[in-house]
Amino acid sequence: MIREVETGISVIDQFPAFESDGYSKRSGLTAPGDFSPTVFRDTSIVALPVTIQEIGSSGEYRMSFTPALSGLYEVQVLINFNKEIWHSQYQAWDEVTHLLANQARDQADKIDLSAINPSTVANDSLADQLLNKNGGKTFDAATDSLEAISDALAANGSATVAVLAQMQADLARVLGMLHRNAILDMQTYDGQTQLTSARLRVFDSPANVPTTPGGNETIGLLHKYEINAAYSGLNVVTKFTLKQLL
């Protein structure tokens, strides 16, 4: 299982050192002599300090390291006396990326909640803007859902391609902001490894999402945004902007 962690924050994990019988634990091992750790980031070896200390005299050992940049990390620790390798994986995100993901999940939760009880939707939330007008919270699935509107338009023959196309485009933009078929790249960082700028692009299908960051792909490109952030000290965001370019 891959743990999600934040860049710049120490990651702590734990592993045992077993004797040859496979269940007794060996105490008294110390680093670096008894362990050979290796850190990978996105399959490439990176030079990051790894600290290993025994927890009391338990034969259990605490491992810690600090990911400097976002990416998929794997820490492998060779236990020299028995030649066994302990390993674990961590997905490191920048704080701003975590913030965006948490906001997206929050909005998605509100949309789910609105389907059960529209009156509980928070004022001016994304769900409120999608479902209601003038803050009235009068949404009724029987008459106001997309299916009900489609049935009503088909019944009276007043449906237009332009209206449906706009609704489709609006929904595609909303789903893109929830990171469906999207790629975040061209990141820049300040001296404290805090994200200061990036590019967010949304595509029409998983097949068209680039596998390599930094390109200028246009096939299936729906939307493009410019992200900028400023900080006061460590992890204190003073400005965050998301500018629509496409």
C-alpha positions as CSV (number, residue, x, y, z in Angstrom):
1,M,0.0,0.0,0.0
2,I,1.3,3.4,-1.0
3,R,1.2,6.1,1.7
4,E,0.4,9.7,0.8
5,V,2.9,12.2,2.4
6,E,3.8,15.9,2.0
7,T,7.1,17.2,0.7
8,G,9.4,18.8,3.2
9,I,7.8,16.8,6.1
10,S,9.7,13.9,7.7
11,V,8.2,10.5,6.9
12,I,8.5,7.9,9.7
13,D,8.0,4.1,9.3
14,Q,8.9,1.0,11.2
15,F,10.2,-2.5,10.3
16,P,11.5,-5.6,12.2
17,A,14.9,-7.4,11.8
18,F,14.3,-11.2,12.0
19,E,16.7,-13.9,13.0
20,S,17.2,-16.8,10.6
21,D,14.3,-18.7,12.3
22,G,12.0,-16.1,10.8
23,Y,10.2,-15.0,13.9
24,S,12.7,-14.0,16.6
25,K,13.9,-10.4,16.3
26,R,17.4,-9.2,16.6
27,S,18.1,-6.3,18.9
28,G,21.2,-4.1,19.0
29,L,21.6,-3.3,15.3
30,T,22.8,0.3,14.5
31,A,23.1,2.4,11.4
32,P,25.0,2.8,9.2
33,G,27.0,-0.4,9.8
34,D,24.1,-2.9,10.0
35,F,21.8,-1.3,7.3
36,S,22.2,-0.2,3.7
37,P,19.3,2.1,2.7
38,T,18.5,3.2,-0.8
39,V,15.9,5.8,-1.8
40,F,14.2,5.8,-5.2
41,R,12.1,8.7,-6.7
42,D,10.0,7.8,-9.7
43,T,12.3,4.7,-10.2
44,S,15.6,6.7,-10.1
45,I,18.0,6.6,-7.1
46,V,18.2,9.9,-5.2
47,A,20.6,11.0,-2.5
48,L,18.5,11.5,0.5
49,P,19.6,10.9,4.1
50,V,17.8,8.0,5.8
51,T,17.9,7.7,9.6
52,I,17.4,4.3,11.3
53,Q,17.2,3.7,15.0
54,E,16.1,0.8,17.2
55,I,12.9,1.4,19.2
56,G,14.0,0.5,22.7
57,S,15.5,-3.0,22.6
58,S,12.6,-4.5,20.7
59,G,14.2,-5.6,17.4
60,E,11.9,-3.1,15.7
61,Y,13.5,-0.2,13.9
62,R,12.3,3.3,13.1
63,M,13.2,4.6,9.6
64,S,12.8,8.3,8.7
65,F,13.5,10.4,5.6
66,T,12.2,13.7,4.2
67,P,11.1,13.8,0.5
68,A,12.2,17.1,-1.0
69,L,10.1,17.0,-4.2
70,S,6.8,15.5,-5.2
71,G,6.9,12.0,-6.8
72,L,6.6,8.3,-6.0
73,Y,9.3,7.3,-3.5
74,E,10.4,3.8,-2.5
75,V,12.8,3.2,0.4
76,Q,14.6,-0.1,0.4
77,V,16.7,-1.1,3.5
78,L,19.1,-4.0,3.2
79,I,19.5,-5.7,6.7
80,N,23.1,-6.7,6.3
81,F,23.3,-9.7,8.7
82,N,20.5,-11.6,7.1
83,K,20.5,-10.0,3.6
84,E,16.8,-9.4,3.8
85,I,15.4,-6.2,2.2
86,W,12.6,-4.2,3.8
87,H,10.8,-1.7,1.5
88,S,7.9,0.7,1.4
89,Q,6.4,3.2,-1.0
90,Y,5.3,6.8,-0.5
91,Q,3.5,9.3,-2.8
92,A,4.8,12.7,-1.9
93,W,2.6,15.8,-2.8
94,D,3.3,19.5,-2.5
95,E,1.1,21.3,0.1
96,V,-0.7,23.3,-2.6
97,T,-1.5,20.0,-4.5
98,H,-2.9,18.6,-1.2
99,L,-5.0,21.8,-0.8
100,L,-6.5,21.4,-4.3
101,A,-7.2,17.7,-3.7
102,N,-8.9,18.4,-0.4
103,Q,-11.0,21.2,-1.8
104,A,-12.1,18.9,-4.7
105,R,-13.0,16.1,-2.3
106,D,-14.9,18.7,-0.1
107,Q,-16.9,19.9,-3.1
108,A,-17.6,16.3,-4.3
109,D,-18.8,15.4,-0.8
110,K,-21.2,18.4,-0.9
111,I,-22.5,17.4,-4.3
112,D,-23.2,13.8,-3.0
113,L,-24.9,15.3,0.1
114,S,-27.1,17.5,-2.0
115,A,-28.6,14.5,-3.8
116,I,-29.9,13.3,-0.4
117,N,-30.8,16.6,1.2
118,P,-30.4,19.8,-1.0
119,S,-31.2,22.1,1.9
120,T,-27.9,21.2,3.7
121,V,-25.7,22.5,0.8
122,A,-23.5,25.3,2.0
123,N,-24.2,28.8,0.6
124,D,-22.0,29.7,-2.4
125,S,-20.5,26.2,-2.5
126,L,-19.9,24.6,-5.9
127,A,-22.9,22.4,-5.3
128,D,-25.1,25.4,-4.4
129,Q,-24.0,27.2,-7.6
130,L,-24.8,24.1,-9.7
131,L,-28.2,23.2,-8.1
132,N,-29.8,26.4,-7.0
133,K,-30.5,30.0,-8.0
134,N,-30.6,33.1,-5.8
135,G,-29.7,31.1,-2.7
136,G,-33.2,29.6,-2.5
137,K,-32.1,26.0,-2.1
138,T,-35.2,24.8,-4.0
139,F,-33.6,22.0,-5.9
140,D,-36.0,19.1,-6.6
141,A,-34.5,16.0,-8.3
142,A,-37.9,15.2,-9.8
143,T,-38.0,18.4,-11.8
144,D,-34.5,19.9,-11.7
145,S,-32.1,17.0,-12.3
146,L,-30.4,16.7,-15.7
147,E,-32.6,13.6,-16.5
148,A,-35.8,15.5,-15.6
149,I,-34.8,18.5,-17.6
150,S,-33.8,16.3,-20.6
151,D,-37.2,14.6,-20.4
152,A,-39.0,17.9,-20.2
153,L,-37.1,19.4,-23.2
154,A,-37.7,16.3,-25.3
155,A,-41.4,16.2,-24.4
156,N,-42.1,19.8,-25.5
157,G,-39.6,19.8,-28.4
158,S,-37.7,22.9,-27.2
159,A,-34.3,21.2,-26.6
160,T,-31.5,22.9,-28.6
161,V,-28.0,21.7,-29.5
162,A,-26.5,24.9,-28.1
163,V,-28.0,24.6,-24.7
164,L,-26.9,20.9,-24.3
165,A,-23.5,21.6,-25.7
166,Q,-23.0,24.4,-23.1
167,M,-24.1,22.1,-20.3
168,Q,-21.7,19.5,-21.5
169,A,-18.8,22.0,-21.6
170,D,-19.6,23.3,-18.1
171,L,-19.7,19.8,-16.7
172,A,-16.4,18.9,-18.5
173,R,-14.8,21.9,-16.8
174,V,-16.1,20.9,-13.4
175,L,-14.9,17.4,-13.8
176,G,-11.5,18.7,-14.9
177,M,-11.2,20.8,-11.7
178,L,-11.8,17.5,-9.8
179,H,-8.6,16.2,-11.6
180,R,-10.3,13.9,-14.1
181,N,-8.0,13.3,-17.1
182,A,-5.7,16.1,-15.9
183,I,-1.9,16.6,-15.6
184,L,-0.1,19.0,-13.3
185,D,3.4,19.9,-14.6
186,M,6.0,22.7,-15.2
187,Q,6.2,23.1,-11.4
188,T,8.7,25.6,-9.9
189,Y,9.7,25.8,-6.3
190,D,11.1,28.3,-3.9
191,G,14.2,27.8,-1.7
192,Q,12.0,25.9,0.9
193,T,10.7,23.4,-1.8
194,Q,7.3,25.1,-1.8
195,L,5.3,25.1,-5.1
196,T,5.3,28.6,-6.6
197,S,3.9,28.0,-10.0
198,A,2.6,25.2,-12.2
199,R,0.5,24.3,-15.2
200,L,-2.8,22.3,-15.0
201,R,-4.2,20.8,-18.2
202,V,-7.4,18.8,-18.7
203,F,-8.0,16.4,-21.6
204,D,-11.0,14.7,-23.0
205,S,-10.0,11.1,-22.3
206,P,-7.4,9.1,-20.3
207,A,-5.7,8.1,-23.6
208,N,-4.9,11.7,-24.4
209,V,-3.4,12.6,-21.0
210,P,0.4,13.0,-21.6
211,T,2.6,10.5,-19.9
212,T,5.6,12.9,-20.0
213,P,5.3,16.4,-18.4
214,G,6.4,19.6,-19.9
215,G,5.1,19.1,-23.5
216,N,2.7,21.1,-25.6
217,E,0.1,18.5,-26.6
218,T,-3.1,19.7,-28.2
219,I,-4.9,16.5,-29.1
220,G,-7.9,16.3,-26.8
221,L,-6.9,19.3,-24.8
222,L,-10.0,20.9,-23.2
223,H,-8.8,23.4,-20.6
224,K,-5.5,24.9,-19.4
225,Y,-4.8,26.8,-16.2
226,E,-1.8,28.7,-14.7
227,I,-1.2,28.2,-11.0
228,N,0.8,30.7,-8.9
229,A,1.4,30.8,-5.2
230,A,3.3,33.0,-2.7
231,Y,4.3,32.3,0.9
232,S,5.3,34.0,4.1
233,G,7.8,31.7,5.7
234,L,7.3,27.9,5.6
235,N,3.9,26.5,4.7
236,V,2.0,29.8,5.1
237,V,0.3,30.6,1.8
238,T,-0.3,34.3,1.3
239,K,-1.6,34.1,-2.3
240,F,-2.9,31.4,-4.5
241,T,-4.3,32.0,-8.0
242,L,-5.7,29.7,-10.7
243,K,-5.9,31.5,-14.0
244,Q,-7.8,30.0,-16.9
245,L,-5.8,30.1,-20.2
246,L,-8.1,27.9,-22.2
